[in-house]
């Protein structure tokens, strides 16, 4: 059953895949676009800043990076829980976006202290962790279930567009204003603030249709109880297992450059290829998910990723193999990133929406972190080819396992 | 209620316009403070370096005899620069991405060759003859043990033959008597000897580093000792300066190894050095160091025997290059 918000008139429609998307989706897309410009500006600049301006060692930087990657997982759960508990997803998302905006100003204050930079990075990532689940819950709660795939597709496409713009803005600043740190941080801060203003102005708080009960149904016990629901448990498990065999993007690009034999100088452009395909395919994949079912599309995305890993084993494939791998990689993101949320959303009771999405996301994020570390050890111990082969074998096992786990397609549209 | 809602949208739009105006104004104000001046070219006896005062990375020169004297701009803007034997290597911004390139310049300042870089410019060297050019870039997101960390790509170009070695990872390396085959091995900081084929460099794997001695012709490297990074060979080829960590994850300090006696001298007061040091002559080194208290990188000079504390050579500067 779909319950409307106060601000969007009740749609007496069947959960069809057609129809308009609520303006909230576009507003949240714009917020993510602006915030991603801000975030990716920093991602592109941070190595220059740390290595060149501050002269931090790269081992130190690696430690910081691990720290902030780990920091988000737990905060996702917290963000989802608080958002459901207070019944104010927009407010919690706002806090998360605001924290990341403030972090941009804190970088110069931290100076060349490794601990200081680590703290700011952790704060920034904490903001990201906090906001993700309530934001996805807002999208999920404001969109009719039949259009969720498309809604998340639109959101992820806008998000990716921002991520592509960010490095361009940074480059323009470096070329025009020099590699001094202040302009990059100030402009990044401005984009982040614009994102916060759009959120405050154009996104309406989701108001539950039922009056607030005397005792909130949202408790840690209720959230833990989500995993007692077989479908939620299984999708969390499947997403987590698939996450365990997902090699981090950085590894994919590096291994791809080496095995395909494309020029080394193209390495920085490979992520761009994936992002462009993701951008172009996010909405069509969302539509496909609405039409053919979210689980099949999510699963097909991982089959594509298996193909990408197989391409990593083709020696000296040159540009054709590199392009095919990047297209597959971009399609994998388009078929899985938003689609997983579109799939999980309707399975979770409305009162626990943010918590439920956070549980699924956290499972996936933690699994991917573990897989990155594990793949790192594999690379230190064996050749690249053997490491990829090993992952490939595990991938096939997990695909079979997750197909068995969800073979009944609990993806009925009328959730 | 309706009034409030419209009011909120208007307030939001006004706020956005204010942010855009403030940000745009700041960028405009920053870009307006440009620098104009005649470009000078470096002479023997000059010290070349990158000006760090305004982030524009202009290569400047001062007479080494009077390092406190007036600094003159040259025509180049680089993130790292080195020059010897009439050849200059400049690692600089190249295009959207942001991406970077290696520019090899001849004695007349003309670009002989440019090569794309796979990451952030970090080390640049030219052999004394000007014939062998090497560079290192730090590639983000491809360190193997830590997700999102760093790894390096080191290239070498021989101008006599045009031979380009894109990455030292293709060489065979021996560490502790065993061939190093781990896929996570990284190389950086090459310094080439007067014969133009013997070189020293850093190799790392699993967060351990070693000083290696190699040969560009038979493409091999073998361990000299564990620990040191970023070697720099003295002009007479008898000593190698490098940085080493105080603790496991501590800061670096500068040390000099006598290659005949194997005596290692740590130079006091050099904590915080990054990059390769540059030999001013056979007894003195110049290096860039970030003080660590928020101040910009500056170039210091220190005696190679550790007999005296370092002294400031040029403030707000990096990449010192003595012109011979």
Interface residues (C-beta under 8 A of the other chain):
Chain A: X44 X47 X48 X51 X52 X53 X54 X55 X57 X58 X59 X60 X61 X62 X63 X65 X66 X69 X111 X112 X113 X167 X168 X170 X171 X173 X174 X175 X176 X177 X178 X179 X180 X181 X182 X183 X186 X187 X190 X193 X194 X197 X198 X200 X201 X202 X248 X249 X250 X251 X253 X254 X263 X264 X265 X266 X267 X268 X269 X271 X272 X369 X372 X373 X375 X376 X377 X379 X380 X381 X382 X383 X384 X387
Chain B: X8 X9 X11 X12 X13 X15 X16 X19 X20 X22 X23 X26 X27 X30 X31 X54 X55 X56 X57 X79 X93 X95 X96 X97 X98 X99 X101 X115 X116 X117 X118 X119 X120 X121 X122 X138 X139 X140 X141 X142 X143 X144 X145 X146 X147 X148 X149 X150 X151 X152 X153 X166 X167 X181 X182 X183 X184 X205 X206 X207 X245 X249 X252 X272 X274 X275 X288 X289 X290 X292 X293 X294 X296 X297
